[in-house]
């Protein structure tokens, strides 16, 4: 069954996403990042080229020719995931295919609308018996 981790109280989702993607990649896991929109996907793509400093996380967009060989894929809600290890949801809605993954990461900002939508997803997952872990990031990740 899918393990679900909620990272809450996040000022900016992008740095947290980059850090969590880096940790997953270091562990040899493939990550499908479901971006809320193309602007966020582009920002994440650009940021992963620059961070972490002195390192490189192999990644590409889902429509790239090398997507099938790349461990970190940045996709959109409309695209079908190519791997099923880690799904990072940066959207406001619940991905229909989340249960195909070993792990789902939900990052929740301080925005009231984002928090409310995350609560709805949390209740949905909980009511269906999924293992949920919450991480309050009002303190930095270690």
C-alpha positions as CSV (number, residue, x, y, z in Angstrom):
1,X,0.0,0.0,0.0
2,X,1.2,3.5,-0.8
3,X,2.9,5.4,2.0
4,X,1.8,9.1,2.0
5,X,3.9,11.9,3.5
6,X,2.5,15.4,4.0
7,X,5.1,18.1,4.4
8,X,3.2,21.1,5.8
9,X,3.8,24.7,6.8
10,X,5.9,25.4,3.7
11,X,6.6,28.9,2.7
12,X,7.8,28.1,-0.8
13,X,7.2,24.6,-2.3
14,X,10.0,24.8,-4.7
15,X,13.0,24.5,-2.4
16,X,11.3,21.8,-0.4
17,X,10.6,19.9,-3.6
18,X,14.2,20.2,-4.7
19,X,15.5,18.9,-1.4
20,X,13.1,15.9,-1.3
21,X,13.8,15.1,-4.9
22,X,17.5,15.1,-4.1
23,X,17.1,12.8,-1.1
24,X,15.0,10.3,-3.2
25,X,17.5,10.4,-6.0
26,X,20.4,9.8,-3.6
27,X,18.5,6.7,-2.5
28,X,18.3,5.4,-6.0
29,X,14.5,6.1,-6.4
30,X,12.7,7.3,-9.5
31,X,10.5,10.4,-8.9
32,X,7.5,11.5,-10.9
33,X,6.8,15.2,-10.1
34,X,3.2,16.2,-10.9
35,X,3.4,20.0,-11.4
36,X,0.4,22.2,-10.8
37,X,1.0,24.1,-14.1
38,X,3.6,24.6,-16.8
39,X,5.1,27.7,-15.0
40,X,5.9,25.6,-11.9
41,X,7.2,22.8,-14.0
42,X,9.5,25.2,-15.8
43,X,10.7,26.8,-12.6
44,X,11.4,23.3,-11.1
45,X,13.2,22.2,-14.2
46,X,15.4,25.3,-14.1
47,X,16.1,25.0,-10.4
48,X,17.1,21.4,-10.6
49,X,19.9,22.4,-13.1
50,X,21.3,24.8,-10.5
51,X,20.7,22.9,-7.2
52,X,22.1,21.4,-5.2
53,X,25.3,23.4,-5.8
54,X,28.2,21.2,-7.0
55,X,25.9,18.3,-7.8
56,X,23.5,17.3,-10.5
57,X,20.1,15.5,-10.3
58,X,19.3,13.9,-13.6
59,X,15.9,15.1,-14.6
60,X,13.8,16.1,-17.6
61,X,10.3,17.0,-18.6
62,X,7.8,14.2,-19.3
63,X,7.7,14.9,-23.0
64,X,11.5,14.8,-23.5
65,X,12.9,11.9,-25.6
66,X,15.0,10.7,-22.6
67,X,12.1,10.6,-20.1
68,X,12.1,6.8,-20.2
69,X,15.7,6.7,-19.0
70,X,15.7,9.6,-16.5
71,X,15.2,9.1,-12.8
72,X,13.4,12.4,-12.2
73,X,10.5,13.3,-14.4
74,X,8.6,16.6,-14.3
75,X,5.1,16.1,-15.6
76,X,1.6,17.6,-15.5
77,X,-1.8,16.4,-14.3
78,X,-2.7,15.3,-17.8
79,X,0.4,13.1,-18.3
80,X,0.6,9.4,-17.5
81,X,3.5,8.6,-15.1
82,X,6.3,6.4,-16.4
83,X,7.6,5.2,-13.0
84,X,5.8,4.1,-9.9
85,X,8.3,4.5,-7.0
86,X,7.8,8.1,-5.8
87,X,5.1,10.6,-6.8
88,X,5.4,14.2,-5.7
89,X,2.2,16.0,-6.0
90,X,2.6,19.8,-6.4
91,X,-1.0,20.3,-7.6
92,X,-4.1,21.2,-5.6
93,X,-6.1,18.1,-6.5
94,X,-5.6,14.4,-5.8
95,X,-3.9,12.4,-8.6
96,X,-6.2,9.6,-9.6
97,X,-3.2,7.2,-10.1
98,X,-1.5,7.9,-6.7
99,X,-2.1,4.3,-5.4
100,X,0.1,2.9,-8.1
101,X,3.1,4.4,-6.4
102,X,5.1,3.1,-3.4
103,X,5.2,6.6,-1.9
104,X,3.3,9.8,-2.4
105,X,4.7,13.2,-1.3
106,X,2.3,16.1,-0.7
107,X,3.8,19.5,-0.1
108,X,1.5,22.0,1.5
109,X,2.1,25.7,1.6
110,X,0.9,28.3,4.0
111,X,-1.7,29.5,1.5
112,X,-5.2,29.0,2.9
113,X,-6.6,27.5,-0.3
114,X,-3.7,25.1,-0.6
115,X,-4.1,24.0,3.0
116,X,-7.8,23.5,2.6
117,X,-7.4,21.3,-0.5
118,X,-4.6,19.4,1.2
119,X,-7.0,18.7,4.2
120,X,-9.5,17.2,1.7
121,X,-6.8,15.0,0.2
122,X,-5.6,14.0,3.7
123,X,-9.1,12.9,4.7
124,X,-9.6,11.0,1.4
125,X,-6.4,9.1,2.0
126,X,-7.0,8.5,5.7
127,X,-10.6,7.3,5.1
128,X,-9.3,4.7,2.7
129,X,-6.7,3.3,5.2
130,X,-3.5,4.7,3.7
131,X,-0.4,5.0,5.9
132,X,0.0,8.8,6.4
133,X,2.9,10.6,7.9
134,X,2.9,14.4,8.6
135,X,6.0,16.5,8.8
136,X,5.6,20.1,10.0
137,X,8.3,22.1,8.2
138,X,7.9,25.3,10.3
139,X,11.4,24.0,11.2
140,X,13.9,23.3,8.4
141,X,14.4,19.8,7.0
142,X,17.5,18.1,8.3
